[in-house]
Amino acid sequence: MIETLFHAYTPLFTWIGLGFLISRFIPDSFLKLLGQALYWVGVPLQLLVLARHTNLSNGGLIPAIAVGVLLLSLVLALLMWWAVQWFMNRKVQPKQDSLDLPIDNSLNSSSLGSFILAAILGNTGFVGLTLTQVLASPENNDWAVLFSVTNNVVGTYGIAVLIASYFGNRETKNHWWTQLWDLITVPSLWTFFIGLNTQFVKLPEVVELGLEQAVWVVIAFALSLVGLRLGRMKGWKSLGIASIASVLKVLIVPAIVGLGATYLGVIGEQRLVLVLMSGTPTGLSVLILAEVYDLDRNLLASSIALTFVGLFLALPLWLFWFG
């Protein structure tokens, strides 16, 4: 088992490590360009290929569970944020006469949006599918694929776009039609539906092979962006709030999902798949959204790093309790 997991995680650490090592030599303009390229081209291409091979025979059960996990994470993230704000206000209240700036300067609107995204968006496409392929039998992989597709379509490029658009540092004033326009112009939504509706189209073998290889190129660049951002982190003041989002992401939410699945009679590998997919590290897509909507990059990069570490600590627990 340890050897299998080692092989599964090797590409993750290879590309993240490479990005980290070269981060000092890469200008900020390239990071912005890479994030934009992944948003408009890379991730849409991945979803197009994934949608063309998605089995929809499970109906709406798995998508409904995936949406339920997103909403559960959103509610818990908001409750946790309010608790943190209450604690910070109580902590600094006796020293308010010596403060020149209001308390919410360190945790502003951009930080709130980033905290929510770090807590609700999992890396179901890159990490989740890799883990389920290693730890589950092929007949249960469709559960993981449907969960991942739903998480990407409804979560990453649905709910998350609305959150990022609302809390991002915009120069123009926010309106409801601004978020609506951002949502309907998300390229990944269009490529996903195109992929679903072209499943019956038989492409030449060389084209299919090229698309599959292109997805691995997208994964490599996305992982490299994580390393690049981790290497450009300035200070560690975001680690405190990021650790709270990380505990919520890789420990609390998957534990609730596993207990809930047990209560509903879902056991064995299918329960493990749901736990693994709901407890994956914070998705790389949050960095892409951070580049597009100017969110708190340090907080998001810290959350990604901490949730990767947390996954290694939590994975034996999930295998023991829910495997």
RAKAUR-V734529 format. One line per field, one symbol per residue. ss: DSSP state (a for helix, b for strand, c for the rest). psi: psi as a letter, one per 20 degrees, with the letter a starting at -180 (. if undefined). burial: I if it has 9 or more other ideal C-beta (glycine too) atoms within 8 Angstrom, else O. A space follows every 10 residues. Layout:
ss=???
psi=???
burial=???
//
This chain:
ss=caaaaaaaaa aaaaaaaaaa aaaaaccaaa aaaaaaaaaa aaaaaaaaaa aacccccccc aaaaaaaaaa aaaaaaaaaa aaaaaaaaaa aaaaaaaacc ccaaacccaa aaaaaaaaaa cbcaaaaaaa aaaaaccaaa aaaaaaaaaa aaaaaaaaaa aaaaaaaccc cccccaaaaa aaaaccaaaa aaaaaacccc ccccaaaaaa aaaaaaaaaa aaaaaaaaaa acccccccaa aaaaaaaaaa aaaaaaaaaa aaaccccaaa aaaaaaaacc cbccaaaaaa aaacccaaaa aaaaaaaaaa aaaaaaaaaa aac
psi=gghghghhig hghghghghg hjhijpqhhh ggggggghgh ggghgghggg hijpojijcj gghggghhgg hghgghgggh ghggggghgh higijhijpi qqhjhhnagh hgghggghhh oqmhgggghg ghhgiqqhii hhgggggggg hgghfgkegh gggghgiqnq hqqprhighg ghgijohhgg hghgggjjhi poqqhhgggh gghhghgggg hghhhghghh hjporjiihg hhhghggggi ggghgggghg gghjjorbhh ggghgghijq rpqhhhhghh hhjmanhggg hgggghhggh ghhhghghhg hj.
burial=OOOOIOOIIO IIOOIIIIII OIIOOOOOOO IIOIIIIIIO IIIIIIIIII IIOIOOOIOO OIIOIIIOII OIIIOIIIOI IOOIIOOIIO OIOOOOOOIO OOIOOOIOOI IIIIIIIIII IIIIIIIIII IIIIIIOOOI IIIIIIIIII IIIIIIIIII IIIIIIIIOI OOOOOOOIIO OIIOOIIIII IIIIIIOOIO OOOOOOOIOO IIOIIOOIII IIIIIIIIII IIIOOOOIIO IIIIIIIIII IIIIOIIIOO IIOOOOOOII IIIIIIIIII IIIIIIIIII IIIIIIIIII IIIIIIIIOI IOOIIOOIIO OIO
//
